[in-house]
Amino acid sequence: MKYTALVPVKSLEAAKSRLASHLTAEQRASLMLDMLHHVLQTLQVSQVFEHVSVVSADTRVLQQAQHWGAQALVETQAGHNPALTAAATHELLQGADALLTISADLPLLQVADIGQLVEESRCHDVVIATSQDGTGTNALLTHPPLILPYKFGVNSRYHHQNEAQKRHLSYTVHHSLGLSLDIDTIEDISALERYDMTTFASCGRLVL
């Protein structure tokens, strides 16, 4: 099976707006790029994917992604889910059998997390990796791509489950630290500090 990965990234100007009272705009942009770099490296080191693509409307993001060995896809649709659908359609037309759509802000992501998702995908059409509170989706692995529509947003975990059920697809819900800890608030950064992880030491310089 040919696996590919898709990483969506918002414009750096709008990156991590909920941290605006704690970090400057440039710090927030650096934080986002550091996390993206970590996610891309982890995906590449896993040696699972034919290629990894980054979809964004931000030229700086796409240039960095290419520098780090990923393919750059310019957003062609407005809105998060339509943009992902267009990018996933591109991957499908390029011959992808399975597609992992994964958040760019997972500083504790490990190769083992990716391996677990892939193993689960061998038995299920859809693998949903949840956010910390269990209601969101931080990664979605489907084969084939677009076997169900993207429903990212509030309570996306349940929306993705419902779509899988409606289509009589086999699915499983995955929870692990590396896939659940995304960084949106100062509390998330504080939680990150509690883990003595050397794989994302760059975050330390941004914590206030």
Protein Blocks (a to p, Z undefined) as FASTA:
>chain_A
ZZddddddddfklgokllmmmbcfklmmmmmmmmmmmmmmmmmmnomafbdcdddfbfkl
mmmmmmnopacdddfbecjklmmmmmmmmmmmnopabdcdddfblfkbcfklmmmmmmmm
mmpfbdcdddfkopacfbdcdddehkbccfedehklmmmmmmmmmnopacdddddfklmm
ccfbfklmmmmmmpccfklmmlmmmpZZ
